[in-house]
């Protein structure tokens, strides 16, 4: 199934977490497609931030708010009457979840409850996509990918809170949405692998750490070089979110849970990703292994995306080498003072054109 981006022309869309890395890319894709976009989130979580670098407040409606605030969120739903909701707002950092588990659960669990409750009470919402993570599964360090019906039991507070968000979504889907035959709302959860791409400035993330290292002394400290993750460019899962939301808008049978990740070749060791990034970056960047005795992190994580492939004919578009070099291209442009909005638009258009022409499909 190919996504026709013109579906979003004129659609009223609400994106929670729009000031974050993935949210900023998603809002730009929606804006370019002609959607009426409203974002609801706290202030940009990093300095610098992609949201501010793109001047997003000038071309979309941006509401500052906390998804833990049900009253305010309800007012925004009433004011904007969204037809489609993408829920991305979260506390997304594993290490931060160890430092502040209470806020992590409040945001990732009750935040989800609030978004789904506002959707339930709304007379306009037709399609909801809750974005979770590949870390929702009980990690058994398998060499094969996890499937959507595997046990949800994330280990650390972040991963576990996202597992809870999945369970909340399943309850709302079963009790209030598509299963009762009365509600017009279709709800899906999407579990994405590790995303890379320009504009991520978060702490304790691999590519942003590489960029910061390149700007400093050229030494990239790697905690777990052999850890394997399903790396993919940010545009890959965003395209999947848009595709699922559009499909279930008119046909509730598409509602459910989906993994979205790269081909097997995209499941790479951390050390290999750093090496590939250094090659694309072009300047001296040396990997230095330095375990820091930090909190538990899984060594092996893969996703089985058979369901997405079976239902939608899904396949990745950009391979790991293209994804890493496109990421380096964005950061190089930013570091050279170029207009990152133009770079972002170009990469979105290139991706959509490559997918139209087949990509890796």
N, C-alpha and C positions, 0 to 999 in steps of 0.2 A: 504493500500500500504506500503510495507516494503522498506526501503532505502537500496540499495546495495552500500556500501561505495566504492566498487571497481570502481564504475562509475567515481570517481574523480581521479583515477590513470592516471597520465600523463596530466590531464587537467590543462590549464593555468588559474589561479584564482587570482583576485585582491581583496584585502580586505582593505577598508578604515577604519581608526580607529583601526588598528591592535595592537597598543600599549596599548589600554585600556583593561579593565577586560574581557568583552565578546569577544573582538577581539582576545585577546591572546588565550583564550580557542578555538575559532573557527579555528585559524591558526594551532594550534596543532592538532586538529581533521583532518584538511585537509592534513597536513604533514604526519600524520600516515596513511592516506588513499593513499598516493603516489602522491598527487597533486604538481604541480609546483606553489608555493605560493609567491606572492608579496604583501607586505603591504605598505600602504601609509598613513602617519599620522604625527602629531607633536610628539615631544618627549613624553615619558611615562608621563601621567598626575599626577601620585602620586609617593611618595617616602615612603616606597618601592613600587615596581610595579611588577605585575606578569610577564610582558614581560621580564623585566631584571632578575628576579629571575630564570626564565626558560632558560636564555641565548638564547633567541629566535633569536637574530641577527646572531647566528652562524649556524642555521639550516634553515633559510628562508631568502628571499631577502627583506630587510627593507629599504624603502625610506622615508626620513624625508621631509615632505611637508605639506602645508596647503590647505585644499580643497577649500578655498576661492581664491586660486591662479589658475585660469583657465589655464594659459599658461603652468605652470609647470605640472599640472595634465595631460594636453593634451600630453605633452612630455612623461610622464610615460606610458600612454595608448599606445602611438606609439611604445615605446621601448619594452614593455612587451607583447603586443597583447593579452590581456586577452580574454578568452572565456566566463568566468563567473565572475560577479562582485557582491560582498557583500558590501553594503554601510552601515557602522556602525559609521563612524566618526560623532561626534556631541558634542555640549555642553549639557551634560545630567543632570545637577543638577538644581533642581527647585529653590533653594535659590540663587544660582549664577545667574540665569536668572533674578531675581529681582534686583540684584546688577549691572548687565551689560546686559540689554535687547538688546542693539544694536549688541554686539558681538554674542549674542545668536541667533538672527534672521539672521545675516550675515552667521554664520556657518551652522545653521540648515535648512535655506531656500535656500540661494544662493549656499551653499555647495552642496545641493541636485541638484539644477539646473546644476551646473558644472559637477557633476558625470554623470548625465543623458545626458547632451550635449556631453561629451566625449564619452559616450557609443554610442550615435546616430551617431557620426562622425567616429566611429571605424568600421573597416571592419571585425573584429574578434569576437566581443561580440555577444553572443547568449542568455544569461540569466542574468537578473539583479534582485537582491533582495534588496529592501530598507527597513531597519529596523527602525521602529518608536517606538511607545509606546502605552500602554493601556490608556494613559492620553490624547489621541487625541480627545476623545469624549466629548461632552457637558455633564458635570456631573450633573445629576439630583438627586443624592443620592438614586438611585433606589436600591432595594434589589435583583433585577434580573440582569443578565449580559447584557452588551452592545453588539449589533450585528454590523456587518460590514457596514450595511446601515443606522445606526443611525447617527445623526448630528455630524459632526466634528467641534468642537469649544472649544478647550482647554482653560482653564481659565488663567493660569499664562503664562509668556512669553515663558518658556520652552515648556509647553504643547501646547500652541497656535502655536509656531513655528513648532512643529512636525505635527500639523494639516495642516499647510501650506505646509509642505513637502509632506504630503499625496495628497494634491490637485495638487501640481506640478507633482507628479508621475502620477496621473490620467490623467492630460493634456498630458504628454509625451506619455503615453500608448495609449490614444485615437487619438492623432494627428500624432505621429511619429512611433509608434512601431507596435504592433500586429494588431491593428484594420484596418490598411490600406492594409493589405494583401501583402505588399511588403517588409517591414523590417523583418529581421530574428530574431529580438530581442523580447524576452518575459520579461515582467516586473511585479513583484509582490511587494506589501508592506505587511509587517508582523508586527502586533501590539502585542507585548509581555507583559505579566504581570510582576510583580515585581520579579526580578531574585536574587537568592542567590547562593553562591558557594565560594570556596576558591579563594583567589587572588584579591578580591575586597578590596581596601584600600582607597576608596574615603571618603571624609568628608560627614557628614549628611546622612549616609546610615546605616540602622539598624544593620546588622550583623557586619560590620567593627567597628561600635561604640561599640558593645558588646565585640569584641576582644580587642579593646583599653581599655575598662573599666576593663576587666578581668586582663589585664597586669598592670593596675594602682591600683586603690583602691577597685575594685570589685563592684563599684556602677554604674549601667547603668541608665542614665537619660533618661526617656521616655517623649516626648512632648505630644504625642497623643495616649495613651494606647488603646483606644477603636477603633481607625481607623482600618478598614478592607481592606485588599489588597489580590490580587491573587498571592500568593507566589509560586515560582517554582524553581527547581534547574536550573542553567544556561545551563546544557546540554540538557534540554527539548526544549527550543526555538531554540538552535543551531541545534539540529537534525531536527527540523521543517524547518529551513532556508535551510539546505542542501537538504532535501527531496523536497521542493518546487522548488528550483533552478534546481535540476536534472530532475524533472518531466517536467518543462516547457522548458527545453533545447531542447527537441525534439517535444513537443506538446504545442503550444501556448494557447490552451484552458484552461490550468491550470493557466494562468496569472490572477491576480486579487488582492484582499485584503483579508487577513486572520488574525483572532485572534488566538493567541496561549497562553493557560493558563492552570492552574491545574484543577483537579476535584474539585467539590464543597468543599470537605474537605480541600483543599489547600487554600481556602479563609479564612484567619485567622486574628484575632485581633493582633495588634502589641504586646500587652502584652503577648499573648499566645506564639508567636514566640520567644520572649525573654526567657520565661520560658522553652520552649522546648530546646532552644540553651544552656541554663544554665545546664540542665540535661545532655545533650550530652557532654558538655565541661568538666563537672566533678568537677571543682573547684567552690569556692564560687563566685557567681555573683548575686547581688541583684538589682532588678528593683526599681528605685525611680522615681515617677511621678513628673515631673517638667515642667509644661507649660511655654513657653518662649515668648508668645505673638508674635510669628513669623508670616510670611505671610500666606495667605490662603492655606489650604491643604484640599482636599476632605476627608470626613469621611468614605464613602463607595464606593468601586470600585470593580466590578466584570466583567468578560468577558464571553460571550457566544461563545463557540468554536464549535458550531454545524456545521459550514461550513467546517472547517478543518476536522472534524470527518466524514462528509458526503462525501467529495471529496477524502480524503486520508485514511479514516478508522482510523484517529488519535485517540489516547488515551494517557494520561500521562503514564510514565513508573515508576517513583519513587514517592511515596506518600510524604506528607509533613514531616513526621517523618524521613524517609530515607534521604530526601533532607537536612534537618537541620543537622542530624548526619554526613552525608558525608561532609557537609560544615565545621562542627567543627573538623572533622578528618583532613582536609586539613590544617586548621589554627594551630592545635596542632602540626602537623608535621613541619610546618614552624617555629613555636615558639621554637621547640626543635632542630632546626638546621638541619633537615632532607633534603634530596634532593627533592625539590618540583616538579621537572620535573618528577621524578619517581612516585610521588604520583598522579600527574595530569594524567600521562599516565595510571596508574592503574585504576583511577576512570573513565576515558574515556572508557577503555576496559571493565570494569565492567558494565558500563551503556549500551554499545552496546550489550554485552552478555545478560544482563537482558532483553533488548528490543527484542533481537532475540528469547528469551525464553518466551516472552509474557508479562513480566512486569505486569502492572495493566490491560492490554488489555483483 
